[in-house]
C-alpha cells in the first residue's frame, strides 16, 4: 500500500468520508500526481520569512486539542533546514499548556494566514521543547524584540499544503495601513502647498480690474 505525505491528515476515516461525499477520486489523483510536499520549498521559506504571526495546535495524550497564537517580528518563525522550523518561546502567562502537551504528545500543527494576500498554509508535523541549547535560542531571538525568551520550540515538518483563498477576508496590519496613510497625508500636504503657491503666483500676475 502506498503512503503519501497527505496521509497525516487523510486518515482512513477521512478517506471514507471523502468516498461517501464523492471527493475521494479527486484527492486520490492529487496524491499520485502532485501531492503535498514533506519538504520546505524556497517559495514556502520566503512566505514564512514574511509572517508576523501564526497558530500552533497541540493536543494532550487524551487528544484534547489546544490552539495558541504566536506573534513576533517578521521572520520570527525560522527555517532551519528543509524539514525543520523553530522559534523562540517567550515568557507569557505561565500556563505552559503547549509545553505540557508536547511533553506527552509530540504531534503538532502550524496554521499560517496571510490576510493581505489571502493565502493560508497548513503544516503538519511534530514539535519538541528545547531548553538546554543557548546557541539555538540565540539564533532565534531578535535583539530588537523586547520580550524575554525562555526556550525554543523545534518543529519537524511531515507535510504541508497551501489552501485556496476562498472566504479569506482581505485585511492588512494596522501598522502597514498607518504607513500608507502617512505617505498619502504627506502627498496631500505637498499638493496643497503647491496649489497655494500657484494661486498666489496667479493672483500676483493678474492685473486688478477697475
Secondary structure, 3 states (H helix, E strand, C coil): CCCCHHHHCCCHHHHHHHHHHCCHHHHHHHHHHHCCECCCCHHHHHHHHCCCEEEEEEECCCCCEEEEEEECCCCCCEEEECCEEEEEEECCCCCCHHHHHHHHCCEEEEEEEECCCCEEEEEEEEEEEECCCHHHHHHHCCCCCCCCEEEEEEEEEEEEEEECCCCCCCCCCHHHHHHHHHHHHHHHHHHHHHHHHHHHHHHHHCCCCC
